[in-house]
Amino acid sequence: MDDDILHLIPDEADEAVPHARPWTIAVIDDDPAVHDGTRYALGGYALDGRGLEILSAHSAAKARTLLSERRDIAVVLLDVVMETDDAGLHLVEYIRRDLGNETARIILRTGQPGQAPERRVIVDYDINDYRAKTELTADKLFTSLTAALRAYQHLKRLDDTRRGLEIIIDAAPTLLDHKSLQRLSEGVLTQVASLLNVACAGILVLRESDASAQRFSVLAGSGLYSDYVERNPPWPLDPHIQPIVEIAFEERRNNFGDHWSTLYLQTASGSEIVALIDTDRPLSDTDRALIALLTSRLSIAFDNVILYEQLQRANVTLEQRVVERTAELIRANRRLAAQRSDLRRANSLKTEILGTVAHDLKNPLSVILGRSEMLTDLIALDRAPKDQLATQVTYIRTSATRLLGMIDTLMADAMTDALDITLRREPVDLAALAREVCEANRPLAESKSQLLQLDLPEEAYMCGDAERLREAVDNLVSNAIKYSFVGGTITIRVGRDASEIVCAVTDHGPGLSPEDAGRLFGRFQRLSAKPTGNEGSTGLGLSIVKRIAELHRGRAEASSEGPGRGSTFSIRFPYDAVALL
């Protein structure tokens, strides 16, 4: 019957782990048959999906060389008696003491147990198992090897964990001491390679987000990824690794694969970093645990560096703002200095205007007073000649009108800068203007028995400001009357000298001293000569003459043959500058 048929279930084969490296064991024995028997008994052996790599040494001396070159040997099957009766025991001491290898499991096998008693050997030497060759059958060998490999695996894991923790602890101060993201990132890759104890390549990618977009940048690269640092955003990675990094950012966790592993960390400041590690072997559970521990500590280091760089940028910005603010203050100080200068200038202008008012208004007032006295004398006569009365009234009215015009002009000038006066350009007969000024000042001259002589052409037209020119000529004539001796002669001449139009006033006064030459046309300057009729003087008359001449692109001059020999004051205008337009 079918129910009596037994179906045998085959033993389950260990799942092969891709890329798993085989266990390495060493057979150290001077008997070749032992090597062959061991290889035969362990043929097809596998543990955790890893097979065996069996190394052979036929003497203790050769074993020393082998063990010093291959530090990945997990189990040593060691004979006691080889070159000497205790060669194997001395090799145990070499492994443990000289090589410092405490993780490799040593199974002592001997064909002569009496020469190496089990109890003494176990106590005196750091071995893990003691077997007589006669009792180490294939099954016993399998059992002993499996137990030794398990023990080695646990010890190796503990040793790797210890070494990794030491690396993490030692790396913490170094990583925290970095002041730039690039240097810190390079240090992280170095520490990861040291932690895994393998040569690996890797990159660190930073993702920063703002209101507009996400920005990616490679902070550091090693191995075949070292040139990625020089690439530009927005995405500086090659298409074959870009999806791996993108997945790590999206999943926000560590991912471990056979070839690539990605580590994810997020700082307290909100920055996200993914490290892609390219190794030649899959990472063990211990490796992964150590990597996770390292990355959990890195967020503090990255936060420190990010905050430090932000502080540096803030300092640079603050310094720039200080520089800009300082520049603004300097400009403000310059503006204040300019305004202060303007205020001083305005104050000086005010003083000048007051002096001008005092000076310029005095001459028409003097004419009015002189004519009024003459009018009073005429009225006192029994029969006052009406034509003379009318003449004096006309002079008074003319001077009063002129005085009113001067007041209006001074008020207009007070509203502007005296140096920026705009001339009213019009045809002016300088000869007629000089004749009018002389007639207006004749009563003052007659009061001092002075004679006014005119040397004037029929006409001498120029282009200029009649009121300004009248003011200049009047200042020259009134000054000549003021400083000439009683009974002296004053000559007023208008003519052409080469290419200039000249108006000159010559007196027979005290002349000019050498000290007067340097301060003739300055403001508020008083000359050594004194008015001969006790008249007042503000010291502004000649400075006003000079300014009016310059406004007409001319110049004012003075000459004297010496003290007591009179002087000549003139204003000269280039013909091309004042020609009619």
Secondary structure, DSSP 8 states (H G I E B T S, - for coil): -GGG-------------TT---EEEEEE-S-HHHHHHHHHHTTT--BTTB-EEEEEESSHHHHHHHHHH-TT--EEEEES-SSSTTHHHHHHHIIIIIS---SSEEEEEES-GGGS-HHHHHHHS--SEEEETTT--HHHHHHHHHHHHHHHHHHHHHHHHHHHHHHHHHHHHHHHT--SHHHHHHHHHHHHHHHHTS--EEEEEEEEE-SS-EEEEEEEEEGGGGGGGG--SS--S-TTTHHHHHHHHHHTS-EE-SSEEEEEEE-TTS-EEEEEEE-SS---HHHHHHHHHHHHHHHHHHHHHHHHHHHHHHHHHHHHHHHHHHHHHHHHHHHHHHHHHHHHHHHHHHHHHHHHHHHHTHHHHHHHHHHHHHHHHHHHSSS--HHHHHHHHHHHHHHHHHHHHHHHHHHHHHTS-GGG-----EEEEHHHHHHHHHHHHHHHHHHTT-EEEEE--S--EEEE-HHHHHHHHHHHHHHHHHHS-TT-EEEEEEEEETTEEEEEEEE-SS---HHHHTTTTSTT---SS--TT-----S-HHHHHHHHHHHTT-EEEEEESSTTS-EEEEEEEEHHHH---
